């Protein structure tokens, strides 16, 4: 298991016990035998709003990083995602939204698979690259509004 996967696993295990966690970046890095920037990388890439998390940080000697899960009912979460998407969305961000909605039981497995297929780069291959992300956003928002 990679160090990034291990860091993410540890943070997720902590989040299972509480609605939010506060971690000392340097202490966690030291206990795992990695550099503090590795902790930053994992948090920035795996604990994003698209994946259902909020991250706050306070710098300095008593600083910390607070990670919490966003908790909303299904309708509010769907509307939050629709409003977050904007005029365009790349495949990676769209995928993260879909997987998060499935993880939170807003989308069933069949709907999530269908959305992933429709919004994938391979599914939108006939489109010119410069309009692909715009069309993906339109399709994704329409599908979200349909399931709500």
MDAnalysis code that builds the backbone (N, CA, C; Angstrom):
import MDAnalysis as mda
import numpy as np

u = mda.Universe.empty(444, n_residues=148, atom_resindex=np.repeat(np.arange(148), 3), trajectory=True)
u.add_TopologyAttr("name", ["N", "CA", "C"] * 148)
u.add_TopologyAttr("resid", np.arange(1, 149))
u.add_TopologyAttr("resname", ["UNK", "UNK", "UNK", "UNK", "UNK", "UNK", "UNK", "UNK", "UNK", "UNK", "UNK", "UNK", "UNK", "UNK", "UNK", "UNK", "UNK", "UNK", "UNK", "UNK", "UNK", "UNK", "UNK", "UNK", "UNK", "UNK", "UNK", "UNK", "UNK", "UNK", "UNK", "UNK", "UNK", "UNK", "UNK", "UNK", "UNK", "UNK", "UNK", "UNK", "UNK", "UNK", "UNK", "UNK", "UNK", "UNK", "UNK", "UNK", "UNK", "UNK", "UNK", "UNK", "UNK", "UNK", "UNK", "UNK", "UNK", "UNK", "UNK", "UNK", "UNK", "UNK", "UNK", "UNK", "UNK", "UNK", "UNK", "UNK", "UNK", "UNK", "UNK", "UNK", "UNK", "UNK", "UNK", "UNK", "UNK", "UNK", "UNK", "UNK", "UNK", "UNK", "UNK", "UNK", "UNK", "UNK", "UNK", "UNK", "UNK", "UNK", "UNK", "UNK", "UNK", "UNK", "UNK", "UNK", "UNK", "UNK", "UNK", "UNK", "UNK", "UNK", "UNK", "UNK", "UNK", "UNK", "UNK", "UNK", "UNK", "UNK", "UNK", "UNK", "UNK", "UNK", "UNK", "UNK", "UNK", "UNK", "UNK", "UNK", "UNK", "UNK", "UNK", "UNK", "UNK", "UNK", "UNK", "UNK", "UNK", "UNK", "UNK", "UNK", "UNK", "UNK", "UNK", "UNK", "UNK", "UNK", "UNK", "UNK", "UNK", "UNK", "UNK", "UNK", "UNK", "UNK", "UNK", "UNK"])
u.atoms.positions = np.array([
    [0.854, -1.173, 0.000],
    [0.000, 0.000, 0.000],
    [0.904, 1.241, 0.000],
    [0.579, 2.213, -0.837],
    [1.384, 3.423, -0.929],
    [1.193, 4.282, 0.316],
    [2.134, 5.179, 0.558],
    [2.033, 6.057, 1.721],
    [0.796, 6.947, 1.616],
    [0.454, 7.406, 0.397],
    [-0.743, 8.236, 0.217],
    [-2.004, 7.461, 0.585],
    [-2.087, 6.232, 0.134],
    [-3.251, 5.399, 0.455],
    [-3.324, 5.135, 1.956],
    [-2.184, 4.942, 2.581],
    [-2.131, 4.697, 4.017],
    [-2.593, 5.935, 4.795],
    [-2.136, 7.113, 4.388],
    [-2.553, 8.361, 5.041],
    [-4.068, 8.530, 4.899],
    [-4.579, 8.336, 3.694],
    [-6.020, 8.477, 3.452],
    [-6.808, 7.490, 4.296],
    [-6.346, 6.267, 4.379],
    [-7.024, 5.236, 5.176],
    [-7.081, 5.648, 6.638],
    [-5.981, 6.144, 7.172],
    [-5.937, 6.556, 8.580],
    [-6.904, 7.712, 8.829],
    [-6.922, 8.684, 7.938],
    [-7.833, 9.822, 8.097],
    [-9.284, 9.352, 8.019],
    [-9.593, 8.470, 7.066],
    [-10.958, 7.949, 6.949],
    [-11.380, 7.167, 8.196],
    [-10.454, 6.403, 8.767],
    [-10.759, 5.667, 9.993],
    [-11.069, 6.632, 11.136],
    [-10.318, 7.730, 11.218],
    [-10.590, 8.738, 12.246],
    [-11.969, 9.368, 12.033],
    [-12.330, 9.617, 10.774],
    [-13.616, 10.241, 10.459],
    [-14.796, 9.314, 10.732],
    [-14.568, 8.009, 10.768],
    [-15.649, 7.076, 11.074],
    [-16.106, 7.231, 12.520],
    [-15.203, 7.677, 13.391],
    [-15.512, 7.802, 14.808],
    [-16.195, 9.126, 15.146],
    [-15.891, 10.202, 14.406],
    [-16.417, 11.533, 14.689],
    [-16.873, 12.207, 13.407],
    [-17.692, 13.256, 13.548],
    [-18.141, 14.034, 12.394],
    [-17.000, 14.838, 11.777],
    [-16.015, 15.189, 12.590],
    [-14.855, 15.924, 12.100],
    [-13.641, 15.508, 12.908],
    [-12.489, 15.757, 12.341],
    [-11.240, 15.487, 13.046],
    [-10.342, 16.708, 12.933],
    [-9.481, 16.873, 13.904],
    [-8.439, 17.884, 13.857],
    [-7.124, 17.151, 13.987],
    [-6.256, 17.385, 13.029],
    [-4.959, 16.718, 13.065],
    [-3.841, 17.746, 13.045],
    [-2.749, 17.382, 13.664],
    [-1.524, 18.155, 13.597],
    [-0.711, 17.535, 12.460],
    [-0.514, 18.290, 11.405],
    [0.150, 17.779, 10.209],
    [1.528, 17.200, 10.533],
    [2.332, 17.944, 11.285],
    [3.686, 17.487, 11.589],
    [3.688, 16.218, 12.432],
    [2.777, 16.151, 13.410],
    [2.699, 14.960, 14.260],
    [2.293, 13.728, 13.456],
    [1.287, 13.890, 12.591],
    [0.845, 12.764, 11.768],
    [1.960, 12.315, 10.825],
    [2.638, 13.275, 10.218],
    [3.744, 12.942, 9.316],
    [4.846, 12.192, 10.061],
    [5.164, 12.664, 11.245],
    [6.217, 12.024, 12.031],
    [5.828, 10.599, 12.418],
    [4.574, 10.403, 12.810],
    [4.135, 9.063, 13.217],
    [4.107, 8.088, 12.038],
    [3.911, 8.621, 10.817],
    [3.864, 7.756, 9.634],
    [5.198, 7.660, 8.911],
    [6.160, 8.466, 9.336],
    [7.476, 8.429, 8.705],
    [7.485, 9.038, 7.310],
    [6.741, 10.122, 7.148],
    [6.719, 10.797, 5.856],
    [6.920, 12.295, 6.079],
    [6.992, 13.043, 5.014],
    [7.154, 14.486, 5.126],
    [5.768, 15.138, 5.232],
    [5.674, 16.275, 5.920],
    [4.382, 16.945, 6.075],
    [3.703, 17.300, 4.750],
    [4.487, 17.576, 3.723],
    [3.878, 17.913, 2.434],
    [3.099, 16.732, 1.855],
    [3.464, 15.509, 2.235],
    [2.719, 14.332, 1.785],
    [1.310, 14.337, 2.388],
    [1.204, 14.778, 3.631],
    [-0.108, 14.906, 4.284],
    [-0.936, 15.944, 3.525],
    [-0.313, 17.085, 3.197],
    [-1.002, 18.136, 2.436],
    [-1.512, 17.599, 1.108],
    [-0.676, 16.844, 0.410],
    [-1.051, 16.289, -0.893],
    [-2.286, 15.399, -0.772],
    [-2.287, 14.508, 0.209],
    [-3.406, 13.579, 0.383],
    [-4.685, 14.346, 0.701],
    [-4.586, 15.314, 1.590],
    [-5.776, 16.088, 1.955],
    [-6.290, 16.871, 0.754],
    [-5.377, 17.500, 0.010],
    [-5.790, 18.310, -1.144],
    [-6.379, 17.469, -2.266],
    [-5.935, 16.226, -2.400],
    [-6.406, 15.410, -3.522],
    [-7.543, 14.453, -3.169],
    [-7.663, 14.065, -1.914],
    [-8.661, 13.049, -1.566],
    [-9.762, 13.517, -0.613],
    [-9.638, 14.731, -0.111],
    [-10.632, 15.245, 0.830],
    [-11.113, 16.612, 0.343],
    [-11.700, 16.605, -0.832],
    [-12.139, 17.824, -1.496],
    [-13.644, 18.015, -1.332],
    [-14.142, 19.215, -1.607],
    [-15.602, 19.413, -1.556],
    [-16.355, 18.489, -2.515],
    [-15.758, 18.209, -3.672],
    [-16.395, 17.308, -4.634],
    [-16.554, 15.905, -4.064],
    [-15.678, 15.556, -3.142],
    [-15.745, 14.238, -2.534],
    [-16.497, 14.254, -1.207],
    [-17.077, 15.423, -0.861],
    [-17.932, 15.512, 0.312],
    [-17.247, 15.938, 1.599],
    [-16.146, 16.655, 1.507],
    [-15.415, 17.069, 2.699],
    [-15.171, 18.572, 2.699],
    [-15.060, 19.137, 3.894],
    [-14.565, 20.504, 4.040],
    [-13.269, 20.429, 4.826],
    [-12.339, 21.276, 4.458],
    [-11.031, 21.295, 5.109],
    [-10.736, 22.727, 5.529],
    [-10.391, 22.887, 6.789],
    [-9.977, 24.177, 7.316],
    [-8.592, 23.976, 7.912],
    [-7.765, 25.015, 7.850],
    [-6.460, 24.892, 8.474],
    [-6.105, 26.170, 9.210],
    [-5.372, 25.982, 10.273],
    [-4.841, 27.103, 11.035],
    [-3.340, 26.887, 11.141],
    [-2.612, 27.857, 10.705],
    [-1.151, 27.758, 10.708],
    [-0.593, 28.235, 12.039],
    [0.665, 27.940, 12.253],
    [1.347, 28.402, 13.462],
    [1.621, 27.259, 14.412],
    [2.204, 27.594, 15.571],
    [2.614, 26.588, 16.554],
    [1.487, 25.706, 17.029],
    [0.317, 26.276, 17.262],
    [-0.822, 25.474, 17.697],
    [-1.753, 25.161, 16.547],
    [-1.237, 25.207, 15.334],
    [-2.063, 25.025, 14.151],
    [-2.575, 23.607, 13.994],
    [-3.590, 23.475, 13.185],
    [-4.204, 22.177, 12.944],
    [-4.872, 22.182, 11.589],
    [-5.263, 21.013, 11.156],
    [-6.087, 20.850, 9.962],
    [-7.357, 20.163, 10.431],
    [-8.513, 20.778, 10.147],
    [-9.808, 20.204, 10.515],
    [-10.472, 19.687, 9.241],
    [-10.829, 18.416, 9.263],
    [-11.504, 17.788, 8.133],
    [-12.866, 17.312, 8.615],
    [-13.909, 17.658, 7.865],
    [-15.242, 17.189, 8.235],
    [-16.001, 16.768, 6.987],
    [-16.907, 15.842, 7.193],
    [-17.782, 15.407, 6.109],
    [-18.924, 16.396, 5.989],
    [-19.270, 16.704, 4.764],
    [-20.425, 17.556, 4.528],
    [-21.655, 16.675, 4.674],
    [-22.575, 17.096, 5.541],
    [-23.784, 16.292, 5.707],
    [-24.993, 17.125, 5.291],
    [-25.690, 16.628, 4.277],
    [-26.903, 17.265, 3.767],
    [-27.877, 16.160, 3.389],
    [-29.150, 16.510, 3.311],
    [-30.085, 15.513, 2.816],
    [-29.881, 15.370, 1.304],
    [-30.459, 14.352, 0.715],
    [-30.220, 14.028, -0.693],
    [-30.542, 15.181, -1.637],
    [-31.685, 15.818, -1.449],
    [-32.085, 16.915, -2.338],
    [-31.134, 18.094, -2.229],
    [-30.766, 18.438, -0.998],
    [-29.838, 19.561, -0.801],
    [-28.474, 19.241, -1.391],
    [-28.026, 18.010, -1.224],
    [-26.731, 17.613, -1.767],
    [-26.735, 17.669, -3.298],
    [-27.804, 17.168, -3.915],
    [-27.913, 17.230, -5.374],
    [-27.897, 18.672, -5.872],
    [-28.648, 19.547, -5.214],
    [-28.681, 20.947, -5.638],
    [-27.335, 21.629, -5.397],
    [-26.660, 21.254, -4.323],
    [-25.323, 21.792, -4.062],
    [-24.376, 21.421, -5.208],
    [-24.429, 20.168, -5.630],
    [-23.558, 19.725, -6.733],
    [-23.934, 20.452, -8.020],
    [-25.219, 20.547, -8.319],
    [-25.660, 21.252, -9.533],
    [-25.125, 22.678, -9.532],
    [-25.219, 23.360, -8.399],
    [-24.752, 24.739, -8.309],
    [-23.233, 24.854, -8.319],
    [-22.541, 23.813, -7.919],
    [-21.081, 23.818, -7.887],
    [-20.483, 23.627, -9.281],
    [-21.172, 22.916, -10.133],
    [-20.611, 22.524, -11.431],
    [-20.275, 23.714, -12.322],
    [-21.136, 24.667, -12.442],
    [-20.846, 25.819, -13.303],
    [-21.027, 25.497, -14.773],
    [-20.306, 26.218, -15.636],
    [-20.459, 26.099, -17.087],
    [-19.686, 24.941, -17.698],
    [-18.662, 24.442, -16.992],
    [-17.901, 23.310, -17.521],
    [-17.331, 22.500, -16.358],
    [-17.020, 21.245, -16.661],
    [-16.454, 20.358, -15.647],
    [-15.594, 19.318, -16.347],
    [-14.433, 19.032, -15.787],
    [-13.570, 18.012, -16.391],
    [-14.006, 16.620, -15.924],
    [-13.505, 15.609, -16.598],
    [-13.929, 14.240, -16.306],
    [-13.583, 13.831, -14.873],
    [-12.408, 14.176, -14.400],
    [-11.969, 13.775, -13.059],
    [-12.885, 14.362, -11.984],
    [-13.219, 15.639, -12.086],
    [-14.080, 16.285, -11.098],
    [-15.493, 15.726, -11.163],
    [-15.985, 15.503, -12.357],
    [-17.322, 14.931, -12.540],
    [-17.380, 13.536, -11.913],
    [-16.366, 12.750, -12.167],
    [-16.281, 11.398, -11.611],
    [-16.293, 11.449, -10.078],
    [-15.538, 12.384, -9.498],
    [-15.490, 12.516, -8.039],
    [-16.874, 12.843, -7.478],
    [-17.594, 13.746, -8.140],
    [-18.953, 14.083, -7.704],
    [-19.855, 12.852, -7.750],
    [-19.812, 12.122, -8.849],
    [-20.678, 10.952, -9.019],
    [-20.374, 9.893, -7.957],
    [-19.094, 9.603, -7.753],
    [-18.722, 8.589, -6.762],
    [-19.112, 9.017, -5.344],
    [-18.976, 10.307, -5.046],
    [-19.387, 10.809, -3.741],
    [-20.903, 10.660, -3.554],
    [-21.673, 11.010, -4.574],
    [-23.130, 10.872, -4.486],
    [-23.537, 9.411, -4.320],
    [-22.832, 8.522, -4.989],
    [-23.111, 7.094, -4.832],
    [-22.728, 6.629, -3.421],
    [-21.564, 7.071, -2.946],
    [-21.090, 6.700, -1.613],
    [-22.076, 7.153, -0.536],
    [-22.719, 8.297, -0.761],
    [-23.676, 8.825, 0.212],
    [-25.103, 8.327, -0.059],
    [-25.231, 7.320, -0.920],
    [-26.520, 6.687, -1.241],
    [-27.538, 7.633, -1.864],
    [-27.065, 8.679, -2.531],
    [-27.949, 9.567, -3.276],
    [-28.210, 8.967, -4.651],
    [-27.199, 8.321, -5.209],
    [-27.329, 7.623, -6.493],
    [-27.163, 6.128, -6.261],
    [-28.028, 5.323, -6.878],
    [-27.809, 3.886, -6.791],
    [-26.696, 3.493, -7.766],
    [-26.268, 2.264, -7.687],
    [-25.128, 1.814, -8.485],
    [-25.390, 1.943, -9.986],
    [-26.587, 1.581, -10.423],
    [-26.914, 1.640, -11.846],
    [-26.880, 3.086, -12.355],
    [-27.462, 4.023, -11.604],
    [-27.464, 5.431, -12.012],
    [-26.034, 5.979, -12.047],
    [-25.235, 5.615, -11.045],
    [-23.846, 6.089, -11.007],
    [-23.054, 5.568, -12.212],
    [-23.219, 4.288, -12.533],
    [-22.510, 3.711, -13.686],
    [-22.934, 4.389, -14.986],
    [-24.225, 4.631, -15.126],
    [-24.728, 5.292, -16.325],
    [-24.155, 6.706, -16.437],
    [-24.167, 7.451, -15.337],
    [-23.621, 8.813, -15.350],
    [-22.131, 8.808, -15.662],
    [-21.400, 7.861, -15.091],
    [-19.961, 7.771, -15.373],
    [-19.719, 7.506, -16.860],
    [-20.528, 6.629, -17.443],
    [-20.363, 6.323, -18.867],
    [-20.672, 7.530, -19.743],
    [-21.781, 8.208, -19.457],
    [-22.210, 9.341, -20.278],
    [-21.234, 10.502, -20.190],
    [-20.664, 10.730, -19.000],
    [-19.795, 11.897, -18.806],
    [-18.313, 11.601, -19.016],
    [-17.977, 10.375, -19.389],
    [-16.571, 10.032, -19.601],
    [-16.025, 10.681, -20.876],
    [-14.717, 10.871, -20.903],
    [-14.089, 11.410, -22.107],
    [-14.342, 10.496, -23.304],
    [-14.333, 9.184, -23.067],
    [-14.565, 8.272, -24.184],
    [-16.008, 8.380, -24.685],
    [-16.950, 8.635, -23.791],
    [-18.337, 8.820, -24.202],
    [-18.569, 10.114, -24.957],
    [-17.711, 11.090, -24.714],
    [-17.841, 12.398, -25.370],
    [-16.775, 12.605, -26.453],
    [-16.134, 11.528, -26.864],
    [-15.030, 11.593, -27.826],
    [-15.374, 12.307, -29.137],
    [-16.586, 12.152, -29.683],
    [-16.876, 12.829, -30.955],
    [-16.850, 14.361, -30.861],
    [-16.942, 14.884, -29.650],
    [-16.968, 16.340, -29.481],
    [-15.561, 16.924, -29.531],
    [-15.479, 18.147, -29.987],
    [-14.201, 18.855, -29.985],
    [-13.747, 19.044, -28.538],
    [-12.456, 18.881, -28.257],
    [-11.964, 19.004, -26.879],
    [-12.339, 20.318, -26.191],
    [-12.399, 21.403, -26.936],
    [-12.691, 22.694, -26.307],
    [-14.143, 22.823, -25.825],
    [-15.056, 22.006, -26.338],
    [-16.450, 22.070, -25.879],
    [-16.849, 20.860, -25.030],
    [-15.979, 19.879, -24.951],
    [-16.281, 18.636, -24.237],
    [-16.681, 18.891, -22.770],
    [-15.911, 19.713, -22.050],
    [-16.201, 19.972, -20.635],
    [-17.501, 20.757, -20.461],
    [-17.835, 21.582, -21.434],
    [-19.094, 22.327, -21.363],
    [-20.294, 21.392, -21.560],
    [-20.195, 20.519, -22.536],
    [-21.277, 19.555, -22.793],
    [-21.407, 18.593, -21.615],
    [-20.266, 18.175, -21.066],
    [-20.286, 17.280, -19.898],
    [-21.043, 17.946, -18.743],
    [-20.797, 19.230, -18.503],
    [-21.477, 19.956, -17.423],
    [-22.982, 20.000, -17.675],
    [-23.383, 20.291, -18.914],
    [-24.809, 20.333, -19.239],
    [-25.477, 18.978, -19.010],
    [-24.850, 17.924, -19.507],
    [-25.397, 16.574, -19.347],
    [-25.464, 16.172, -17.872],
    [-24.387, 16.426, -17.160],
    [-24.312, 16.047, -15.752],
    [-25.397, 16.756, -14.934],
    [-25.531, 18.062, -15.130],
    [-26.555, 18.808, -14.384],
    [-27.955, 18.326, -14.738],
    [-28.203, 18.061, -16.004],
    [-29.532, 17.576, -16.418],
    [-29.836, 16.222, -15.773],
    [-28.842, 15.322, -15.730],
    [-29.056, 14.033, -15.106],
    [-29.319, 14.195, -13.605],
    [-28.585, 15.089, -12.939],
    [-28.786, 15.312, -11.509],
    [-30.183, 15.859, -11.225],
    [-30.630, 16.779, -12.051],
    [-31.966, 17.342, -11.866],
    [-33.058, 16.309, -12.127],
    [-32.755, 15.344, -12.962],
    [-33.721, 14.289, -13.276],
    [-33.863, 13.298, -12.130],
    [-32.772, 12.986, -11.442],
    [-32.842, 12.012, -10.334],
    [-33.344, 12.634, -9.047],
    [-33.389, 13.962, -8.949],
    [-33.815, 14.603, -7.687],
    [-35.311, 14.536, -7.493],
])
